[in-house]
Amino acid sequence: MAVFTTQSQNSLMGKITEKSTNLPLEQVSIYFPDLQKGGVTNENGEFKIGNLPLGNYKVVASYIGFQSFSQNIVIQQGENNLNINLAPSAIEMDEVIVSTPFHKLQRDNVMKVEYARVAALKSTGAPTLVEGIGKIPGVDVVSTGVGIGKPAIRGLTSNRVLVYTQGIRLENQQFGAEHGLGVNEAGIESVEVIKGPASLLYGSDAMGGVLYLNPERFASAHSIEGDVNLSYNTNTRGISSDAGIRSSGENLRFLARVATNNHIDYTGGDGKRVTNSRFNEKDLKLGVGYQNTVFTTEMRYNYNQSNLGIPESIDVQTTSRTPELPYQKINNHILSSKTKIFFENASLDVTLGYVGNDRKEFEEHHHHDGEADHGDEEGHDETALDMKLQTFSYNILYQLPKWEKFETVLGVQGIHQSNKNYGEEALIPDATTQDIGILGTTHFHLNENNDFQLGLRYDHRKIVGTPYGIVGEEGYIAELNQKFNSFNGAFGYKNNFSEAFTGRFNIATGFRAPNLAELTSYGGHAGANRFEIGIADLKNEQNIQLDLALEFKNEHVEFFINGFHNSVRNYIFIAPDGTFINDKSVYRYLQQDATLYGGEIGFHLHPHPYDWLHLESSYQTVFGELDKGEPLPLIPANKLTNTFRVEFLRKDGWWSKSNAFITLNNIFKQGKISENETISPAYSLLDAGFSGELTLMNQIIKFNFSANNLLDKQYIAHLSRLKTDGIFNMGRSITLGATILL
């Protein structure tokens, strides 16, 4: 009882008002990012957050229509007070960035990080999470129909882009071109994108960037929250639904969410359904947390089951929701544990993770033949591919006490990964991968206008694989025993030239160890009409990237320009060698230096006094070529996006918020192509949508209506894997959605 009394004495209370009128602001979010604890103001603008540990912590206050507030505050024994004035701003509020170690607002971060709320991405009508992420400038999608897609950041994808969810790295055989993201958007609150080498923070595979998925927060203390989400897509007759509940006491916190997603074959711009592009999934997310003045801890679990048809042609037109052969059946188990221990002006973060990825692929000539028995588990004799990947990860970060104007983090990270095959074929061998990395990074706040950040890291990776098959025959994989090492560093500088102008300069190195497919392939795998041969002595890919960013932002205008130059040593690619094996063209993995460069430009205007009016425009471009001058494959086409948007916010009445937009996406001709690609012509897509929030019988309901490809354009995206078959991307697609807050 005495301990509880001592804990509850440490609190922060205060009042949040509007700067120009000094009137109280209700429903303002006030949050401690380091503590993952917060609350909202009442009708008088007052708040109180209890059970706080002693020390120096950042506190953030944010509210739509106002500039976000961020300040470090020292929590002392007993009651602490903080009154805040928020200044109005029609520009979207800044958010706290958690993918970098110092948890700063976007405007205070030395490294440029893109941030987007999943709810905002869904309101554009994107049928899947990865399609929504592809709307962020600098991000594209390598797709196989609608259900299978993976992000491409500034021309790099697959094992060159690392995905984090629940604070741990997601490992799901991402080497495969037809292997999708593998995460359902339900229970994902926001997305952060690091565009460029992030090996300093995350190690191998982050040389192209990081996609960081932030799970939904727990409810505020002493509250229970719930919601139900429903949506329907006219093109795929897609039905998506999820429901969640969050409950928090003074110390204990809990959340749960279930979701389903079910789609038939999508219709292209030519009016024909793409056979076997159907998919369905079920998803469960659970979380439990505990917090006191000494430490905070949480555990999260995510189970996802997906059945994904693999489209190959346009055949019999059907509205079946059950995938045909060939199809993938995937079971993902993601378990994470995050604990933060507080010391006097210091803290220790320990994150542990487990990802179990069970990936099966069924093909027609293997189905029900009953001739093979390659495992003890039921059904293994029916699968062409059956790979079980288990990954254990750890991430331990110690934030040193602040010294003068320095914030410093030291850490050790690593994974232990094993892959096992049970199917009739093996794309990669049974293998074990072990990683360990040691890092240190510091942030130096010289003054209000100048910030520096630098760091250094060392990584060691060991891969051991067992032989598979018969020497000289197709599919043979030799024994593998390889070690890879790399030093990487990063330096960044941010300068606030004035209240409106900010400049950023970053230089960073990254690396990627070759994946198992590149090291061991020997055969015509995954139904590809080619014979692939890997090289066991491939070297690390190593890159160095320069980033330069300039931003201007005031109350009514926002402008940014980002440029980058990325030099990659020992870039791994696949190309034909002019020979044939078993009537299949032979493709070999090769290495050669490569260069990528380009950037993004954006503009946002909301003229005074018409703060409800928004004009937004962005342009992105990427160029990539090998050292000998040949273009790199899978380089996205240049894109210009223009949006006209209006939004209205009312503080009273049954209809409180409304938003409408119309967007024109201009995708330019991609004529700089690799040897195995074809030119993609230019095309334009028109999107539109409307959303709002209303209150009926004290029940808050959010709704949205959106239409993608409104003119039913026939087009094929350059990064579509169905392009070689001449299969169009999705035609007109209308999405209706509703969220009911319980």
N, C-alpha and C positions, 0 to 999 in steps of 0.2 A: 504494500500500500504506500509506503514511503517513497519507493522508487517511482511509482506512477505519479505521485504529487510533484516530485522533482522534475520529471519529464514535462508535465503539463505546464510548469511555470515558464518554460522557454517558449515564447510566442512572439509573433509579429502582428501588429494591428495598425490600422490607419484608415485613411479616407482617400478616395480617388475622385477628382473633380475635373471638369472641363476647364482648360486654361483660360479661354477667352471670357467665359461667363461665370466661372467658379461654381457652377451647378454640379451636384453629385451625379456620377455615372453608375448606372446599374449594369450588372452582368459583365463587368470587366474581369478578364482572367488575370490572376496574379499567381506566378509560378516560380518555384526554385528548380532550375534545370538539373543541378547537381544532386538535389535531394529527391527529384521526381515527386514533388509534393506541392500542392497549391490549393487555390480556392477561387471564389468569385465574389464580387461585391453585391450587397443587398440594395434595396430601393433607396437607401440613404447614402450609397457610395461607400459603405463601410465594409471592412473585411477583417478577419482574424484567422491566422494560421498557427496552430499549436503544435506541441511535441517536436520542437526543432532542436537539433544539436548545436552546441556552442561552436563558433568559428566564423570565418569570412566566406560568404556565399553570394552568388549572383542572383538577383531577383528581377523578374521580367513581368511587366504589365502590358497587356495587349487588348485591343478592342477595335472592331471594324469601324473604319472612318477616322481613326486616330493613329498618330505616330507611336510606335511601340516604345516603351520605356525600359531601360536596362541600367542597373546599378549594382555594385557590390556593397553589401551591408554586413556589418559585424553583429552576429547574434550573441547577446550577452545573457547572463542568468536573469530570468524573470521576464517581464514584459518589455518588448521593444516596439518603437513607434516609427512609422514611415507614412507621410502624406505625399501624394503624387498628383501632379497636374499633367493631363494629357492634352497635347496640341492636336487640333483637327488636321486631317490629311486625307485627300481623296485617293492617294496612291495606296496600294495594298500594304498592309502592315508587315513589318519585318518579323521573321521567325527565328527561333533559336536553332542553330545548326548542331546536331549531335554526332554527325559522322566525322567531325574533327575533334581533337581531344579537349579543347578549351571551352566548348559550349557557349559560343558567342553569337550575337545576332548577325544576320547576313551582312549588314552594313559594317560591322566591326571585325569580320573575319578577314584574315590576310589572304587566304585561299578563296577563290571564287567558287561558290557552291550553288547549284540551282536547287530550288525548293518548290514543291507543288503539293497541294492537298489532294488526296485521292478523290474526295467528294467533288472537287472542281474538275478533275480529269474525267470522272464519270458523267458529269453534267454535259460534256461535249458529245456524248453518245458512243464512246468507244466500247465495243463489246467485251473486251478483256482488259486486264490491268496493263499488260505490256503494250497494247495498242494505245492506251491513254498516255503512257510514259513516252511513247514515240512522238507526242505532240510538243514535248519540251524542246526548245531550240538546241541543236547540237546532238540530239538523240534520234535515232531511226530504229526500224524494226526489220529483222530478217524473219520472214514469215513463211509458213507452209500452210496456206489457207488462213482461217480465222483462229482456230483453237491452238495452234502451235506458233509461237513467236519468241524471239529473244532480242534484247536490246543491242544496238550498235552505237557506240559513242565515238563521234568524230572519226568514223571509218573503221573502228576496231570492234570486234565482237567475240563471242564464244569464250574461250579460255583467256582472252585478253581483257575481259571485263568481269570484275568480281561482284557478286551479289551478296548482300548482307540482309538477313531478316532476324528479328528478335535479338539483335546484337551479335549474331554469330554468322560465319560464312556459310552460304548455301552451296552444297556440293551435290549435284544430281546428274553426273555424266555430261557436263555442259560442252564437252568436246564435240558432240554430235550436232550436225547442222539441223537435224529435225527434232532436236530435244529442246522443248520450250522452257519458259521461265519456271513453271512449277509452283507458283504461289497464287492463291485466290485473293482478290482484293478485299474481301470481307475481313474486317478487323485490322486492316492496314490504314493508319491515319494519314500518313504523308510519305513523300518520296524525296530523297536528296540524291543529287547526281554530282559526283566529282568528275569533271571532264579533264582527264590527264593523269599522269603517273601518280599513283597513291601507294606505291610499294613501301614508302617510309612508314605508313600507318598500317598497311595490311599485307605486305609481303608479295609472294609470287601471284601471278594472274591479275594483279591490279595495275599492270603497266598501261592499260588503256583507259582506266577509270573505274569508278565504283558506283554501283546502284545500291543505295542504302534505304531499306524499307522500315519505317518506324511503326511499330504496333500501336494500337489504340491505348490511350492512357487509362489508368484506373480512375474510378470516380473520386470526387472530392470527399474529404473526411466527413463522416456522419451523413452519408447520402446514398440513395439507391437510384440508379438510372437504367433505362432500358430503351430499346428501339427495335423497329421492324422495318426492313427494306425490301421493296418489291420492284422488279423491272421487267419489261417485255420488249423484245426486239422483233420488228415486223419482218425483216429479211430472213433471219434464221429461225423465226418463231421461238426465239430464245426466251426462256423463263428463268430468271435469277431471283433468289430470295435468300435473306439471312435475317437472323434475330439474335440480339445480344442483351446481356444484363451485366451491370457493374454495381458492386456494393462495397463500401468502405466504412470502417469504423475508425477509431482513433489510431489503432495499430495495424489491424488486419485488413487486407483488401482482396477482392475476388472479382473475376470476370469470366464470362463464358459466351461463346458465339458459335452458332451452327449456320451452314450455308449450303445451298445447292445451285447448280448451274447446268442447264440442259439446252442444247441447240441442235437443229436439224441442218442439213447441207445448206450452205449459203448460196444465194443467187448472184451471179456476176452481172456486169452491166449489159450483157447480151441476153439476159432473161433466163439463162439456163442455170440449173443448180449444179454445183461442183460435187460430183459423186464422192461420198465418204469424207467430206469435210466436217461432218457432224462430230460433236463431242459433248461429254457430260462430266461433271465432277461433284464430289461431296467434300465438305470441309468442316473441321472442328477445331476451335481454338479455345484453350483454357489458360487461366493465369491466376496465381495466388501470390500475395506479397505480405511482407511484415516490415514495420518500421518503428524504430524508437530513436532516442537521442544518441545512440552509440553506432548503430548500423541500419542499413536498409537492404532488404533482399527480396527477390522475386523469382518465381519459376513460371515458365510458359511452355505450353505444349501445343503443337499443331499437327493434326493428321489430315492429309489430303489424298483422296483417291480420284484418279482421273482416267477416263477411257477416251482415247483420242484416235479418231479415224485418220489414216494417212492418205490424203487425196492424190490420185495419179492421173485421172482422166475425167471426162464428162460422159456419163453412161446413163443408165436407167434413172429417170427422174422419180424421186421418192421423197416422202416426208418422214421416213423412219428416223428414230432417235438412237438406234442401236448401231454402233460402228460395225462396218463390214471388214473383211480381211483386205489388206493388212491394217492392223491397228495396234496401238500401244495401250498397255494397262500399267499404270504407275501408282505405287503407294509410297507416300512420303511421311516419315515421322521426324518431327523437329522438336527437340527438347533443349531448352536453354535455362541456365541459372545465372543470375546477375546479383552480386553482393558488393555493397560499398560500405567500407568501414571508415569511420570518421576519427581523425586524430586532431590535435590542436593545430589548425591551419594547414592540415594535410589530409590525404585520404588514400585508401587502397581499393582499387576496383578489381574484382575477380569475376570473370565471365567464363563459364564452362558450357560446352555445347555438344550435342549428339545429333547427327543427321543420318537417318536410315533411308536409303533410296532403293526401292525394289522396282526395277524396270523390266517389263516383258514386252516382246514384240511378236505378234502372231502373223504368220504368212500362210497363204493358201496351200502351198505344197507341203507344209509341215502339219497341217491341221488334221487331227484324228487319224494320222497314219499308224500310230501305235507301234512303230518299228524301232524306236530308239528309247533308251532309258538312261538319261544322263544325270539323274539325281534321285534322291529319296523322297522329295516332296511331290505331292499330288499335282499333276498338270505339267510338270517339267518336260515330259515327252511331247507336249503339244506346242512348245514355244520354240520359235526360231532363235530368239534372243531372250536370255533370262539372266540379268546382271543384278547382283546385290552389292551395293556400295555402302559401307559404313564409315562414318567420319566422326572422330572425337576431336574436339578443339578446345584450346584454352587461351585466354588472353588476360594477362595480369599487368595492370598499370598502377604505378605509384606516383601520385601527384605530390611533389615536394612542397614544403612550406614556401610561401612567396618570399622572395628575397629582393629587396629594393623594388625594381619594376619588372622582375623576371617571374614568369610562370613556367615551371619545368615538369615534364612527365618522363619517367623511365618505365620501360616495359619489357616483357618477354611474352612471345606468342608461339603457338605451334599447333600442328595437327598430327593425328595418327589415323591413317586411312587404309582400308582394305577393300579389294574388289574380288568378287567370286562369280564364276560363270556356271550356269546350270542348264543352259539351252543347247540346241543342236549346233549353233554357231557361236563363235567368239570374236567380237570386234577387237577387244583388248584382253590381255592375259589376266589370270589370277595374279594379283600384285599387292604389295604393301608400300605405302608412301609415308615417310616421316619428315616433318618440317619442324624447324625451330628458328625463331628470329629474335634478335635483341635490338631494342631501339631506344633512342632518347631524342626528345624534341623540346624546344623552349620558345616561348613567346615573350618578346621584349617590347613593352609599351613605353616608348621614349617620352612622348607627350600626347596631347590631344590630337595631333595631326600625323604622327609618325609611329608605325608599328612594324616590328620585324619578327620573323619566325624562321627557325632553322632546325635541322635535325639530321641524324645519321642512323643507319641500320645495317645489320649483318644478318644474312639468312643462309641456312644450310638445308638442303633437301636430299633425301636418299630414296631411291626407287628400286625395289627388288621384285622381279616378275618370274614366274615359273614357266617352263616351256609348254607348248600346246601343239598337238597334231603330230604329223609325220614329216620329217625333213624332206624337202623337195616337192611336197604336195601343197595345193592351194589351201590357205588358211593356217599354214604352219607359223608358229610364233616361237622365236628362240628365247633362251634364258636371258634375263635382263638384270643387270646390277650396275646402277648409275648413281653418281653423286653430282650435285650442282650447288655452287656457292655464289654469293653475290653481295657486294657492298652497294648501298644506295643512300642518297642524300637529297635534301630539299632546302631551298632558301626562298623566302618570300618577303616582300616589302609592300606596305600599304601607306599611301599618303593622302590625307584630306587637304587638297589644295585650298578649298574653301568650304563653306557650309554646304554647298551644292555639288562640288566636284570631288570625286575620289578616283585615285589611280592605284592599280595593283600590278606588281611584277612578280612572277614566280618562275623559278627554274627547278626542275626536279628530274630525278632519274627513276627508272622502273625496270623490272625484269620479269621474265616468264620462263620457267623451266618447261621443256618440251613435254607434251602430254603423252599418255600411253599409246594412243592411236598413231601419233607421229613417229614414235620410236619403234613400234612393233608391227604395223599393218603389213599384211601379205595375203591379198585375196580380193575377190569381188564382194565387198561387204554391203549389207543393208540394202540390197536390191539395186545398187548403183551399177550402171552399165559400163563399168571400168574396173580395172585391176589396180589396187592401190598397194604401194610398197613404201614402208617406212624406213628410217635410218636410225640405227641404235646409237650412233655417236653424234647425234645432233647437239649443238651447243645452246646455252642460254640465249634467249632473245634479250637484248639490253637496249633501253632507249633513254634519250634525254629530250625533254620538252621545255620550250620557252613559252610562257603565257604572258600576255599583256592585256590589261583591261582598263577601260576608262568609262566612268559613269557620271552622269549628271542627273540630279534629282532635286526638284523643289515641290511645292504643294500641288502644282498642276502639270508638270512636264517631267518625263523620265526618259533618258536616253542612255544606251550603253553600246560599246563596241569591244569585242573580244577577239584577239588574234592569237594563233598558236603556230609553232613550228616543231614538229616531232621527228627526230632522227632515230631510226631503229637499226641496230646492228644485229646481224644474223636473223633477219626476219624469215619465218618458216612459211612456205607456201607449197602448193601441190600443182604439178604441171605434167603434161604427157611427154614421154620420151621417144615417141615414134614407133615403138614396138607393140606386139600383141601377145597375150597369153590367154589361151582358151577362147580365142576370137574376141577378146576384150582389150581395148586400148589400155596400155600400162601408164599409170600416173605415179610419179615418185614425189615424195616430200623433199624439198630442196631448201637451201638457205642462201639469202643474199641480203645485203643492206637495202633499206628502204627509207623513204621520206614521206611524211604526211604534213600538210599545212592547210590553213584556212581560218575560219572563225565565224562569229555570229554578230549581227547588228540588230538592235531593237529600239523601238520608239513607242512611247505611250503618252497620249495627250488627253487631258480632261479639262477643257477651257473654263475659266471663271466667267460668269457665275453658274455655268451649266455643269456642276460637279457630277451630275447623273450621266453625263455623256463621256464615253471613252472611245478613243481611236487608237488602235494598237497595230504595230507592224513589226515583223521580224524577218531577217534573211540569214540563211546559213549556207556555208559552202565548205567543201572538203576536197582536196586533191591528194592523190597518193600514187607513188610510182616506185618501182624497183631501181636499184643503183644503175642498171643498164638502160634505164629509160622506159621500160614497159610499165603500163599502168597496173596498179594493184587491183585485185578482184574485190567485189562487194563494197565499192566506194559509192555512197549514196549520192543521188542527184541533188543539185542545188535547189533550194526551196525558198519561196517568198510567201509569207502568210500575212494577210491583212484582215483585221477584225473591227467591226463596228459594234459597239456594245453599249447598252443603257442599263442602269440599275437605280432602283428607288428604295429608300429606307424610311419607314414610318415608325415612330415611337409609340403610337397608339393605334387602336382599331384592330379589326379581325384579320386584315391583310397587311402584314408588317414588312415583307421584303418581296421584291420582284426583280428579275434580270432577264434581258433578252439580247441575243447576239446574232450576227451573220458574219461568216468567215469565208474568204476566198483563198484557197491554197493553190499556188502556182508552182508546179514541179517542172523544172527545166529538163531539157534533153540531156541524157547522159551518154556522151559519145566517146569518152575516154575509158575504154574497156580493156580487160585482160584478154588473153588469147582464147579463153573458153567462155567468154560472155558475148552477148549481142547488144547492139545499141538500143537504148530505151528512149522513145519519143517523149516530147513534152506533153503535159496535160494539166488541166485545172479542175479543182473540185470545189463545190459550193456546199457549205454547212450552215445550219441555222438552229436556233434553239430558244427555249423560254423556260424559266424556272421561277419558283416563288415559295413563300412561306406564309401560312395562314393558321389561325387559331379557331377551332370549332368546338364549342362546349368544353373550353379549357384544355383542348387537346391540340398540340402543335403538330402540323402536318407540312412536310416539305415535298414539293413535287417538281418534276422536270420533264420537258418534252424537247427532243432534239432530233434533227434529221441530218444524216451524213450522206455525202454524194447526192445532194438533192436533185440534180439534173440527170441522175442515173447514167453517169459517164462510163464508157467502156475504156478501161485502162489496165495496165500491168505494171506494178511497182518494180523498180530496178532490183530491189532486194528480195523480191518474191522468189521462192524456190520452185514455184509452179510456172515460172516464166518460160522455161525451155519447152514446156508442153502447150504453150499458148493459152493458158487458162487465165481469165480475167480476175481481177480483184473484186471485192464486194460492190454490188450496185447500190441503188438507193436503200438506205437503212434508217428506219424511224424507231426511236427508243422512247418508251414511256416509263417513268419511274416515280416512286413515292417512298418517303420515309416518315414513319409515325413514331414520335417521341413519347415513350410511356412514362 
